[in-house]
Amino acid sequence: MTPQSSFAAQRDNIVDSPAFQAACQRYAKSNGSSEAIAMAVLTAIGFPDLFCDAMRYRWMRDNGVITPTMEVINGADVDAAVDAVMIWEERP
């Protein structure tokens, strides 16, 4: 695997990943899934939980969440609440 953090290095990390290769081979033999390939890619680039986090966030947007003031928000209101509490630090 390539230690650099560039697009080419990430591509190489994915292509060289044994999990990615195995998922592609299973897919080619019709007993795999495109989801397995996607998960192998996310794992190869260091984001194995991204899919689960995205599904969790989608559920919160669809079903709503309860705020500390006991208000139920969903959809774009969940997005706005998450954006409001994110802290962005400036880097030199």
Buried (B, 14 or more C-beta within 10 A) or exposed (E): EEEEEEEEBBEBBBEEBEBBBBBBEBBEEEEBEEEBBBBBBBBBBEEEEBBEEEEEEEEBBEEBBEEEEEEEBEEEBBBEBEEEEEEEEEEE
